[in-house]
Amino acid sequence: MRRLLFVLAVAAVPFTLAFAADAPKGDIAKSQAEKADLFTPTEQTSSGSVSVEGHSIDYQAVVGTLVVHPKGWDDAPQEKGSKNPTAEATMSYVAYFKKGAKPGERPITFLYNGGPGSSTVWLHMGAFGPRRVVTKDDTHTPAAPYSLVNNDYSLLDASDLVFVDAPGTGFGRIAGKDAEKDFYGVDPDVHAFSSFIMQFVSKYNRWNSPKYLFGESYGTPRSAALVNVLENDDNMDFNGVILLSQILNYSLSIGRPGSNPGVDTPYELALPTYAATAWYHHKLPGAQPKDLDAFLQEVERFAMGTYAMALERGTNLDDKTRNMVAQRLHQYTGLPVAYILKADLRIDGGQFEKTLQGDSDTTTGRLDSRFSGPTMDPLGERAEYDPQSAAISSAYVSAFNDYVRQNLQYGQGQTYKPEISLWRTWDYEHQPPGAPKKLPQAMNVMPDLAAAMKTNPDLRILVNGGYFDLATPFYQGWYEMHHLPIPAKLASHIQYRYYQSGHMVYAHLPSLEKLHDNVAAFIKATDNLK
């Protein structure tokens, strides 16, 4: 079979060459022109107004693309035979500038989602853009038409905003030899974003503006590594880094920790989220706690105390203690004691989502465990999809595609890519500060954020998390930040805010209001403006 495929591949070459040779010159020229259009910076400007918590703000909107290159690329004229990388990428963005404000007297915040392989349509249309798409709170949003409303909680009252799409997403594309290798990995991605930001602040004269990074999900490890590169390689200090739904150390993920036996911390860090989810769905076997925060603090103490010590003992754990811990886990999660014992006290995220609601027909959401949906495979061990993502994605993507063309007058004839599938091919190996090369281990950018905080001891961090986030449990973020290798005096530079919402905290309107107020207050307190 392999030989047959090889023969077919070789046989196809002459045909391909002949086809290219016979192609009309006009078609070739058209193809080259289309590529040139894709990899030429663009810009479209419009104006608008938004009312934020009762105050009207007039703004200028700019949507466009910038071209970035891989690390090692030199913009100086190249001699024949040079080894300058040939790959290139366009990164699309939508920026909002408050009218009448002087650049040096106005903060600017760069916002991005994660994936990896996600555009920033989610933060744009759900959190801080001037228009917000309306979705159901914890159930499936009906199909179009969708409602787009004034965003009372846009962050434009505190900062100018730049929503940045990762290379290959949004209206951006990648091309050239080794393009995927040069852009789709932890370190190449950080280089692309640093290049984008350096170009942007020059293009729009924002070098002397107070500056912030805002990353969600995979955008949080991107922020940790990016702020270190910007500060220590590019000499650009930032006022603050805002993290939403944090994961900096992938070895702590509750996704499939069973593939890394001997490391039990993920189970401990996920337990408070399991308890919050069981509380929300009224699956706790005892009386429903009235104070969720107090209940979660109790669960946290158990998780890092009795539970952690039991898991640490492994096969040396005696039956009496094993049964006692299983009973406590039942009290905190609602899962059957027999199931907990069968799982050896270790339940991963997918198993919890599939099992929590006690029947084979209902699956609990991953990004936001307040959501539920029909189970795909009643006999499966884990959840096969995410009900929350299925419930609201169409609304976000459809609303943006209409908004960018109708309101911002950009993108006609182009395809906006909200997501591209990279999770199988992404290069997660990372070279942390001080390491001689990339390390063959689970991605961990905690050293990067620590280095940035040390070299810029005025840098402030704001951590935000949702209690109902099974993708990046809130307590994991708390644990990571309390284990950063930084002096104790710098620990006070980190603030924590939590919400009764999920991964996309802003999908819950009361939480969006609190998120806005917390972030706006953080920027105001750290922007160094008089």
GIUR-V925173 format. One record per backbone hydrogen bond with DSSP energy under -1.0 kcal/mol. CO is the residue of the C=O (numbers start at 1). NH is the residue of the N-H. If there is no record, write none. Layout:
# GIUR-V925173
co=CO nh=NH
co=CO nh=NH
This chain:
# GIUR-V925173
co=1 nh=5
co=2 nh=6
co=3 nh=7
co=4 nh=8
co=5 nh=9
co=6 nh=10
co=7 nh=11
co=8 nh=12
co=10 nh=13
co=12 nh=16
co=13 nh=17
co=14 nh=18
co=15 nh=19
co=16 nh=20
co=17 nh=21
co=18 nh=22
co=19 nh=23
co=24 nh=28
co=25 nh=29
co=26 nh=30
co=27 nh=31
co=28 nh=32
co=29 nh=33
co=30 nh=34
co=31 nh=35
co=32 nh=36
co=33 nh=37
co=34 nh=38
co=35 nh=39
co=37 nh=40
co=42 nh=65
co=44 nh=63
co=46 nh=61
co=48 nh=59
co=50 nh=57
co=52 nh=55
co=55 nh=52
co=57 nh=50
co=58 nh=99
co=59 nh=48
co=60 nh=97
co=61 nh=46
co=62 nh=95
co=63 nh=44
co=64 nh=93
co=65 nh=42
co=66 nh=91
co=68 nh=89
co=70 nh=73
co=79 nh=82
co=88 nh=175
co=89 nh=68
co=91 nh=66
co=92 nh=165
co=93 nh=64
co=94 nh=163
co=95 nh=62
co=96 nh=161
co=97 nh=60
co=98 nh=101
co=102 nh=105
co=103 nh=106
co=107 nh=160
co=108 nh=212
co=109 nh=162
co=110 nh=214
co=111 nh=164
co=112 nh=216
co=114 nh=118
co=117 nh=420
co=120 nh=124
co=121 nh=125
co=122 nh=126
co=123 nh=127
co=123 nh=128
co=124 nh=129
co=125 nh=133
co=130 nh=151
co=132 nh=149
co=147 nh=134
co=149 nh=132
co=150 nh=152
co=151 nh=154
co=155 nh=158
co=155 nh=159
co=160 nh=109
co=161 nh=96
co=162 nh=111
co=163 nh=94
co=166 nh=169
co=169 nh=172
co=170 nh=417
co=173 nh=90
co=175 nh=88
co=176 nh=179
co=178 nh=182
co=179 nh=183
co=180 nh=184
co=183 nh=185
co=184 nh=427
co=185 nh=189
co=186 nh=190
co=187 nh=191
co=188 nh=192
co=189 nh=193
co=190 nh=194
co=191 nh=195
co=192 nh=196
co=193 nh=197
co=194 nh=198
co=195 nh=199
co=196 nh=200
co=197 nh=201
co=198 nh=202
co=199 nh=203
co=200 nh=204
co=201 nh=206
co=206 nh=209
co=210 nh=108
co=211 nh=239
co=211 nh=240
co=212 nh=110
co=213 nh=242
co=214 nh=112
co=215 nh=244
co=216 nh=219
co=217 nh=220
co=218 nh=222
co=219 nh=223
co=220 nh=224
co=221 nh=225
co=222 nh=226
co=223 nh=227
co=225 nh=229
co=226 nh=230
co=227 nh=231
co=228 nh=232
co=229 nh=233
co=229 nh=234
co=230 nh=236
co=239 nh=460
co=240 nh=213
co=241 nh=462
co=242 nh=215
co=243 nh=464
co=244 nh=217
co=248 nh=445
co=249 nh=252
co=250 nh=253
co=254 nh=349
co=256 nh=259
co=257 nh=260
co=260 nh=263
co=264 nh=268
co=265 nh=269
co=266 nh=270
co=270 nh=274
co=271 nh=275
co=272 nh=276
co=273 nh=277
co=274 nh=278
co=275 nh=279
co=276 nh=280
co=277 nh=281
co=278 nh=283
co=279 nh=282
co=291 nh=295
co=292 nh=296
co=293 nh=297
co=294 nh=298
co=295 nh=299
co=296 nh=300
co=297 nh=301
co=298 nh=302
co=299 nh=303
co=300 nh=304
co=302 nh=307
co=305 nh=309
co=306 nh=310
co=307 nh=311
co=308 nh=312
co=309 nh=313
co=311 nh=314
co=313 nh=316
co=314 nh=317
co=318 nh=322
co=319 nh=323
co=320 nh=324
co=321 nh=325
co=322 nh=326
co=323 nh=327
co=324 nh=328
co=325 nh=329
co=326 nh=330
co=327 nh=331
co=328 nh=332
co=329 nh=333
co=330 nh=334
co=336 nh=340
co=337 nh=341
co=338 nh=342
co=339 nh=343
co=340 nh=345
co=341 nh=344
co=343 nh=346
co=348 nh=352
co=349 nh=353
co=350 nh=354
co=350 nh=383
co=351 nh=355
co=352 nh=356
co=353 nh=364
co=355 nh=358
co=361 nh=375
co=363 nh=373
co=366 nh=470
co=367 nh=503
co=368 nh=371
co=371 nh=365
co=373 nh=363
co=377 nh=380
co=386 nh=390
co=387 nh=391
co=388 nh=392
co=389 nh=393
co=391 nh=141
co=392 nh=396
co=393 nh=397
co=394 nh=398
co=395 nh=399
co=396 nh=400
co=397 nh=401
co=398 nh=402
co=399 nh=403
co=400 nh=404
co=402 nh=406
co=403 nh=407
co=403 nh=408
co=404 nh=410
co=411 nh=414
co=417 nh=170
co=418 nh=119
co=422 nh=426
co=427 nh=186
co=430 nh=439
co=432 nh=435
co=439 nh=441
co=443 nh=250
co=445 nh=449
co=446 nh=450
co=447 nh=451
co=448 nh=452
co=449 nh=453
co=450 nh=454
co=451 nh=455
co=452 nh=456
co=456 nh=459
co=460 nh=241
co=461 nh=495
co=462 nh=243
co=463 nh=497
co=464 nh=245
co=465 nh=499
co=466 nh=469
co=468 nh=369
co=473 nh=477
co=474 nh=478
co=475 nh=479
co=476 nh=480
co=477 nh=481
co=478 nh=482
co=480 nh=483
co=484 nh=486
co=487 nh=490
co=490 nh=493
co=491 nh=494
co=493 nh=461
co=495 nh=463
co=497 nh=465
co=499 nh=467
co=499 nh=501
co=501 nh=468
co=503 nh=505
co=504 nh=507
co=505 nh=508
co=508 nh=512
co=509 nh=513
co=510 nh=514
co=511 nh=515
co=512 nh=516
co=513 nh=517
co=514 nh=518
co=515 nh=519
co=516 nh=520
co=517 nh=521
co=518 nh=522
co=519 nh=523
co=520 nh=524
co=521 nh=525
co=523 nh=527
